[in-house]
């Protein structure tokens, strides 16, 4: 399984970005896809996850600003990020999990300027 993330970039505070992550290979249809982020000097943390059944989970700081969604036919997960803050600056990683296995994408960098 391979994950390819895209959509990061530089944006001003208050702006928006949409991240995408496409999974390829032998992807079991019952899985959980999600986004995590790692800011400089900090540990990687959960941003949001979505199951193949559409159940979502968000970190508190993402609630109301970020929306995770997925296209099952394309094995793609999206993260719409609105009202971005400088604290959202980080490398964002997508993850696919099923059957006790975790697969990670390469990360896409998001920088929010104040």
N, C-alpha and C positions, 0 to 999 in steps of 0.2 A: 504494500500500500504506500502510495506517495501523496503528499499534500503540497499544493502550490498556493501560497498566499499572495495577495496583491492588494493594492489600493491605499497604501500608506503614503505619507507625504507631509508637507509643511502647511500648516493652516493657522490662521489667527484665532485667538480666543473668541468663542461664540460661533465659530464656523462649524462645518460639517465635513465628514468623510465617510465613505462606505468601503469597508474591507470585504474582500471575497476570498474564499479558500475552496479549491476544488480538489476532491479526492479521486485518485485513479488506482486501478488495480483491483484486486479481489476484495471488495467492500461488502461485508455482511450487512444486509438491509436493516437489521435491528441494531442500532448503534446510537451513540451520543456524540455530537460534534460541539465544539466549543471554542471560545477565544480566551486566551490568557495574555497577560502582559508582564513585562519586566522593565522597570525603570532603573536607571543607573544607580548602582549601589544597593538595590533592593531585591528581595526575593520575587520569583515569579508568582503572580496571583491570578485567581479566577476573575474573569470579567463577566462571562455569560455562557450558558450551555443550552442546547436544545436537543431533545431526543428525537428519534425517528418518528415518534408519535406526536411530536409538536409541543411537548412539555418543556417549558423554559425555566431557567433559573438565572438570577442576576445578582451580582455583587451590589451592595447597597449604593455605592457611589455611581453605579451605572443605571440604576432604576430611574425611569422617567426621562432619561437622556439617550440611552442606547437601546436599539432594538435588534435582537438576533432573529434570523429567519433561515430557512433552508429550502433548497429545491432537491427533493428526493431523487427525481429522475436524473439530475446532473451530479448528484453527490456533492453538492456545493452548499456551503454555509456562508451567510453574510452577516456583517455587523454594521448597522447604520448608526453612526455616532453623531449626535447633534449637541449643540451648546457645549462645544469642547472647551476644556479648561487647561491651563498650563500643567496641572497635576496629571492630566491624561497622557502626557509625554512619556513614551515607552516604546519598546519593541513589542509588537503584538504577534502572538503565536496562535495558530489554530491547532486543534487536537481532535483526533477521531479515536473513540474508545469503543471496544466491544470484545466480548469473550475474554476479559482480563488483560487485553493488550491495549497499549496506548501508542498512537502514531502522531508524530509532530511534524508540522510544517516548518519552513525555514525562518519564518518571522518577517514581519514588515514593519518598518519604522514609522512612528507617528510623532511629529513634533508640533506642539501647540505653542505659539508665541503669544506673549502678553501684550 
